[in-house]
Amino acid sequence: QNLSANVDLAGDGNLVRVDIPASALGFEEAKREYTAIEFLAEGRYDNWFFQGSYTWSTSEGNTEGYVKSDNGQDDAGITQDFDYPGLMDGADGDLPNDRRHTFKLFGSYSFNDEWSVGGNLIAQSGRPRNCFGVYPSDGPDNHEDTSGTGASNYGAASFFCGTNVEDAYPSTQVPRGTAGRVPWAYSLDAQVVYTPLWSEGLRFRLAVTNVLDSDDYYRTQDVFEGDGREPE
């Protein structure tokens, strides 16, 4: 990632393109990597059909992409990532969609040529949590933010926990995805399908989603409030 600008270097009204490398601004290269291994099995016995899979996966990097779901920024392409080097300190780690274990099971039973029932179960391990706090005014290394502007002006948006609490957790960096994980998520859906023989191509389907009324934690509030509490 480089910064490009047209600048009037000579003061004569002629613009010259100047490219500033990301390294000169204190930024690392944006990276996001998803790795997965899936095992799939399926079978049919009489009127029964089963299909199941297990997926082990990791999602790592220093940016989620066009959006930033861990703090709810859905303004595509203009999230806080890479606004200031301080906001990227500790940003490399497990991304919000990192769910290490996913089990999927689908089954159906046909009563006859017209009526069938089915169900779909998904179980996923919890996504990682962050501990967002205010970037310290005397930031580490060369990312000092003593001007009163920049990363510290973003509020609880950096990977530093409790830095606004006097003598509590001074300049404690909590890297991305290391503040625990939310609970497992479960989703069970069911359906009834009627395919009348008297009309080729016609099908009626009644589906009920989230039969168990299960909770999921696609988003959590990862902000450290600065009063000694754990992140919510």
Phi, psi and chi 1 to 4 in degrees:
 res  aa     phi    psi   chi1   chi2   chi3   chi4
   1 GLN       -  121.0  -68.5  176.1  -19.8      -
   2 ASN  -122.1  155.5  -60.9  -38.9      -      -
   3 LEU  -104.1  125.1  175.6   64.6      -      -
   4 SER  -116.7  140.4  -61.1      -      -      -
   5 ALA  -151.2  149.4      -      -      -      -
   6 ASN   -96.5  119.3  -66.8  -38.9      -      -
   7 VAL  -124.8  140.7 -177.7      -      -      -
   8 ASP   -87.8   83.7 -177.2    4.7      -      -
   9 LEU   -69.9  -37.5  -63.8  176.5      -      -
  10 ALA   -90.2   -9.2      -      -      -      -
  11 GLY    73.7   19.2      -      -      -      -
  12 ASP  -107.3   11.9   56.3    3.8      -      -
  13 GLY    87.3   -4.1      -      -      -      -
  14 ASN   -93.5  122.6  -66.0  -42.5      -      -
  15 LEU   -87.6  138.6  -61.3 -179.9      -      -
  16 VAL  -122.1  132.6  178.4      -      -      -
  17 ARG   -73.3  131.2  172.8  169.3  170.5  160.4
  18 VAL  -122.7  124.9  176.4      -      -      -
  19 ASP  -105.6  124.1  -66.4  -36.8      -      -
  20 ILE  -109.0  118.3  -56.0  174.5      -      -
  21 PRO   -66.4  149.8   24.4  -33.8      -      -
  22 ALA   -58.7  -33.5      -      -      -      -
  23 SER   -62.6  -31.8   57.5      -      -      -
  24 ALA   -70.3  -22.5      -      -      -      -
  25 LEU   -93.7   -1.8  -59.3  174.3      -      -
  26 GLY    85.8   17.2      -      -      -      -
  27 PHE  -100.6  144.9  -71.0  118.6      -      -
  28 GLU   -90.0  164.6  -65.2 -176.8   -4.6      -
  29 GLU   -68.1  138.0 -178.2  179.7   -4.1      -
  30 ALA   -65.4  136.2      -      -      -      -
  31 LYS  -148.3  145.9   53.4 -175.6  176.0 -179.0
  32 ARG  -155.2  123.8 -176.6  177.0   68.9 -107.9
  33 GLU  -135.3  128.1 -178.5  175.9   -9.5      -
  34 TYR  -114.7  127.6  176.7   78.4      -      -
  35 THR  -128.4  135.2  -56.1      -      -      -
  36 ALA  -148.8  149.2      -      -      -      -
  37 ILE  -128.7  127.4  -60.0  175.6      -      -
  38 GLU  -121.4  137.0 -178.3 -179.6   31.5      -
  39 PHE  -115.0  127.4  -59.7   91.7      -      -
  40 LEU  -126.5  137.5  176.4   67.4      -      -
  41 ALA  -140.2  143.4      -      -      -      -
  42 GLU  -150.4  157.4   65.1  179.2   35.2      -
  43 GLY  -164.7  163.0      -      -      -      -
  44 ARG  -134.2  135.4 -174.7 -178.5  -61.4  -85.9
  45 TYR  -140.6  116.1  178.5   74.7      -      -
  46 ASP    51.2 -117.8  -70.8  -21.0      -      -
  47 ASN   -93.0    7.1  -65.4  -20.1      -      -
  48 TRP  -101.2  145.8  -68.7   92.6      -      -
  49 PHE  -136.7  133.3  173.9   76.5      -      -
  50 PHE  -129.7  145.2  -64.1   95.5      -      -
  51 GLN  -146.3  130.8 -176.0 -178.0   80.2      -
  52 GLY  -141.3  153.3      -      -      -      -
  53 SER  -149.5  155.0   67.7      -      -      -
  54 TYR  -129.7  131.6  165.0   72.0      -      -
  55 THR  -124.3  125.1  -57.0      -      -      -
  56 TRP  -103.5  130.3  176.2   89.5      -      -
  57 SER  -149.4  158.7   64.2      -      -      -
  58 THR  -135.0  147.7   62.1      -      -      -
  59 SER  -134.2  110.5 -178.3      -      -      -
  60 GLU  -129.4  154.3  -58.3  172.5  -41.4      -
  61 GLY   156.4 -169.4      -      -      -      -
  62 ASN  -115.6    4.3   58.7    8.7      -      -
  63 THR  -154.4  141.8  179.9      -      -      -
  64 GLU   -78.8  -26.1 -171.1  178.5   -1.7      -
  65 GLY   131.2 -134.2      -      -      -      -
  66 TYR   -73.1  -24.1  -75.0  103.1      -      -
  67 VAL  -122.7  172.2  -62.8      -      -      -
  68 LYS  -136.6   87.4 -169.5  175.3  177.1   66.7
  69 SER   -73.6  -20.1   62.0      -      -      -
  70 ASP   -72.3  -16.2   48.1   18.9      -      -
  71 ASN  -125.5   10.6   70.1   -7.6      -      -
  72 GLY    80.8   16.2      -      -      -      -
  73 GLN   -81.6  110.5  -73.6 -172.7  -60.6      -
  74 ASP  -110.6   14.3   56.3    4.0      -      -
  75 ASP   -82.7   92.3   40.3   -7.1      -      -
  76 ALA   -54.7  127.3      -      -      -      -
  77 GLY    85.9   -8.2      -      -      -      -
  78 ILE  -130.5   40.2   52.5  174.7      -      -
  79 THR   -74.2  177.9   65.9      -      -      -
  80 GLN   -73.8  -13.9   69.4  174.5   40.6      -
  81 ASP   -55.5  131.1  -72.1   -8.8      -      -
  82 PHE    68.8   15.3  -61.7   99.4      -      -
  83 ASP   -69.6  -41.7  -79.6    4.9      -      -
  84 TYR  -141.5  146.4  -72.6   92.9      -      -
  85 PRO   -55.7  -35.7  -26.8   35.5      -      -
  86 GLY   -61.0  -32.1      -      -      -      -
  87 LEU   -70.8  -14.9  -63.9  175.6      -      -
  88 MET  -101.7   -3.5  -57.2  -54.9  -65.8      -
  89 ASP   -63.3  121.6  -77.7  -24.1      -      -
  90 GLY    79.9   10.5      -      -      -      -
  91 ALA   -79.2  -11.6      -      -      -      -
  92 ASP   -86.0  118.2 -165.4    1.8      -      -
  93 GLY   173.8 -154.9      -      -      -      -
  94 ASP   -74.4  124.1  -65.0  -24.2      -      -
  95 LEU   -80.1  165.3  -66.3  170.7      -      -
  96 PRO   -57.5  -29.0  -28.3   36.3      -      -
  97 ASN   -92.8   19.6   65.3  -30.4      -      -
  98 ASP   -81.0   97.9 -178.6   87.5      -      -
  99 ARG  -118.1  104.7  -66.6  178.2 -179.3  -96.5
 100 ARG   -63.4  -34.6  -63.9  -62.1  171.6   88.2
 101 HIS  -128.2  129.3  -51.0  -76.3      -      -
 102 THR  -135.0  123.7  -60.8      -      -      -
 103 PHE  -111.9  132.6  -65.0   89.7      -      -
 104 LYS  -128.8  133.5  -63.8 -179.5 -179.5 -179.8
 105 LEU  -137.4  127.1  177.9   62.7      -      -
 106 PHE  -126.8  137.7  171.1   78.1      -      -
 107 GLY  -145.7  150.8      -      -      -      -
 108 SER  -145.7  156.1   65.3      -      -      -
 109 TYR  -136.6  130.9  176.5   77.8      -      -
 110 SER  -102.9  119.2  -61.1      -      -      -
 111 PHE   -73.5  -38.0  -65.0   97.9      -      -
 112 ASN  -160.9 -163.3   49.0   48.8      -      -
 113 ASP   -73.1  -10.4  -68.1  -23.2      -      -
 114 GLU  -111.4  -35.6  -68.4 -174.6  -49.9      -
 115 TRP  -113.3  137.7  -70.2   94.6      -      -
 116 SER  -151.1  156.8   65.4      -      -      -
 117 VAL  -127.8  156.3  -65.8      -      -      -
 118 GLY  -156.5  166.5      -      -      -      -
 119 GLY  -149.6  155.0      -      -      -      -
 120 ASN  -137.5  123.0 -175.4   62.2      -      -
 121 LEU  -119.4  130.5  173.9   64.9      -      -
 122 ILE  -126.0  130.0  -60.5  177.7      -      -
 123 ALA  -127.7  124.8      -      -      -      -
 124 GLN  -130.1  138.8  -69.0 -177.5  -53.6      -
 125 SER   -68.1  158.0   58.2      -      -      -
 126 GLY   -69.7  149.9      -      -      -      -
 127 ARG   -77.8  157.9   49.0  141.0  -67.5 -159.9
 128 PRO   -72.1  157.0   25.5  -33.5      -      -
 129 ARG  -113.8  155.8  -60.4  173.9   68.4 -170.4
 130 ASN  -118.5  166.4  -60.8  -56.6      -      -
 131 CYS  -123.5   89.1 -172.8      -      -      -
 132 PHE   -82.5  134.0  -68.6  134.5      -      -
 133 GLY  -143.8 -177.1      -      -      -      -
 134 VAL   -77.8  133.4 -179.9      -      -      -
 135 TYR   -64.0  133.1 -169.8   77.1      -      -
 136 PRO   -63.1  140.5   22.0  -33.0      -      -
 137 SER   -66.2  -21.9   58.3      -      -      -
 138 ASP  -112.9   67.2   54.5  -15.1      -      -
 139 GLY   -55.9  158.6      -      -      -      -
 140 PRO   -72.2  161.4   29.7  -35.7      -      -
 141 ASP    51.7 -131.5  -56.7  -32.0      -      -
 142 ASN   -98.9   16.5   64.1  -27.1      -      -
 143 HIS  -101.4   34.3  -65.5  168.3      -      -
 144 GLU   -61.3  142.8  -66.2 -174.4    0.9      -
 145 ASP  -127.4   49.6 -165.1   30.3      -      -
 146 THR   -82.4   -2.5   57.5      -      -      -
 147 SER   -80.3   -9.8   63.1      -      -      -
 148 GLY    85.8   -1.5      -      -      -      -
 149 THR  -125.0  176.4   61.5      -      -      -
 150 GLY    94.2 -140.7      -      -      -      -
 151 ALA   -58.3  -41.3      -      -      -      -
 152 SER   -67.7  -20.6   60.8      -      -      -
 153 ASN   -75.4   -9.9 -106.3   15.6      -      -
 154 TYR   -82.5   -2.6  -81.9   58.2      -      -
 155 GLY    74.7 -147.7      -      -      -      -
 156 ALA   -75.7   79.1      -      -      -      -
 157 ALA  -136.6    2.1      -      -      -      -
 158 SER  -110.6  172.2   75.5      -      -      -
 159 PHE   -89.9   41.2  -66.5   95.1      -      -
 160 PHE  -121.7  125.1  -76.8   81.2      -      -
 161 CYS   -98.9  128.2 -123.7      -      -      -
 162 GLY    69.3   22.5      -      -      -      -
 163 THR   -71.8  -12.8   52.9      -      -      -
 164 ASN   -95.5   12.7   56.0  -27.3      -      -
 165 VAL  -107.6  121.2 -175.6      -      -      -
 166 GLU   -63.8  122.9 -175.3  176.3   -2.4      -
 167 ASP    60.0   15.7  -61.3  -34.3      -      -
 168 ALA   -89.7  -70.0      -      -      -      -
 169 TYR  -132.5   69.7  -58.0   95.3      -      -
 170 PRO   -63.1  121.7   23.6  -32.9      -      -
 171 SER    51.2   45.2  -58.8      -      -      -
 172 THR   -91.3  110.8  -58.3      -      -      -
 173 GLN   -84.6  129.2 -175.0 -177.4  105.1      -
 174 VAL  -117.6   96.9 -178.6      -      -      -
 175 PRO   -57.0  159.0  -24.6   35.4      -      -
 176 ARG   -49.9  133.1  179.1 -168.8  -67.0  -83.1
 177 GLY    73.8   14.3      -      -      -      -
 178 THR  -109.1   13.0   60.0      -      -      -
 179 ALA  -100.8   32.7      -      -      -      -
 180 GLY    92.0 -172.8      -      -      -      -
 181 ARG  -138.1  153.6  -72.7 -178.7  176.4 -102.4
 182 VAL   -76.3  164.8  -58.4      -      -      -
 183 PRO   -63.9  167.4  -21.9   33.6      -      -
 184 TRP   -61.0  153.1  -83.2   62.9      -      -
 185 ALA  -116.4  136.6      -      -      -      -
 186 TYR  -127.6  140.0  -56.3   90.4      -      -
 187 SER  -141.5  124.1  176.9      -      -      -
 188 LEU  -122.1  123.1  174.9   62.7      -      -
 189 ASP  -117.3  150.0  -57.1  -29.9      -      -
 190 ALA  -135.1  156.4      -      -      -      -
 191 GLN  -151.8  152.4   65.8  177.1    9.1      -
 192 VAL  -123.6  132.2  177.1      -      -      -
 193 VAL  -123.6  130.9  178.5      -      -      -
 194 TYR  -119.1  118.4  172.4   54.0      -      -
 195 THR  -117.5   92.9  -52.6      -      -      -
 196 PRO   -66.1  136.4   24.8  -33.8      -      -
 197 LEU   -75.1  -19.9  -62.8  178.5      -      -
 198 TRP   -79.9   -3.0   46.2  -94.9      -      -
 199 SER  -145.2  101.3  178.9      -      -      -
 200 GLU   -63.0  131.6 -176.5  178.2   -4.6      -
 201 GLY    90.0   -7.7      -      -      -      -
 202 LEU   -91.6  137.6 -177.4   63.2      -      -
 203 ARG  -146.8  135.9  171.6  178.1  -67.5 -172.3
 204 PHE  -112.0  135.5  -61.7   92.8      -      -
 205 ARG  -136.9  126.4  177.9  174.6  176.1  -95.0
 206 LEU  -112.1  119.8  173.7   64.1      -      -
 207 ALA  -121.5  140.2      -      -      -      -
 208 VAL  -121.7  118.7 -179.7      -      -      -
 209 THR   -96.6  151.0   59.8      -      -      -
 210 ASN    50.1   59.0 -162.9   12.1      -      -
 211 VAL   -57.7  -37.2  175.0      -      -      -
 212 LEU   -85.6    1.9  -57.4  177.7      -      -
 213 ASP    52.8   46.7 -167.3   26.2      -      -
 214 SER   -80.2  149.5  -55.9      -      -      -
 215 ASP   -90.3  147.8  -69.0  -33.0      -      -
 216 ASP  -130.0  159.3 -168.0   11.2      -      -
 217 TYR  -124.4   62.4  -60.0   83.8      -      -
 218 TYR   -66.4  -28.3  -72.8  106.6      -      -
 219 ARG  -135.4  139.3  -84.0 -166.9   54.5 -155.3
 220 THR  -129.3  165.1   63.1      -      -      -
 221 GLN   -91.4  103.2 -172.5   65.7   30.8      -
 222 ASP   -93.9   28.4  -68.2  -11.4      -      -
 223 VAL   -96.8  130.8  174.2      -      -      -
 224 PHE   -86.5  119.8 -175.6   89.6      -      -
 225 GLU   -74.8  -16.2  -62.5  -68.4  -14.7      -
 226 GLY    88.5   21.4      -      -      -      -
 227 ASP  -122.8   21.7   58.0    4.4      -      -
 228 GLY    90.0   -0.6      -      -      -      -
 229 ARG   -84.2  163.1  -64.6 -175.5  -61.2  165.3
 230 GLU   -72.6  158.7  -67.2  -65.8  -38.2      -
 231 PRO   -60.8  143.1   20.8  -32.4      -      -
 232 GLU   -74.2      -  -64.5 -179.0   -9.3      -
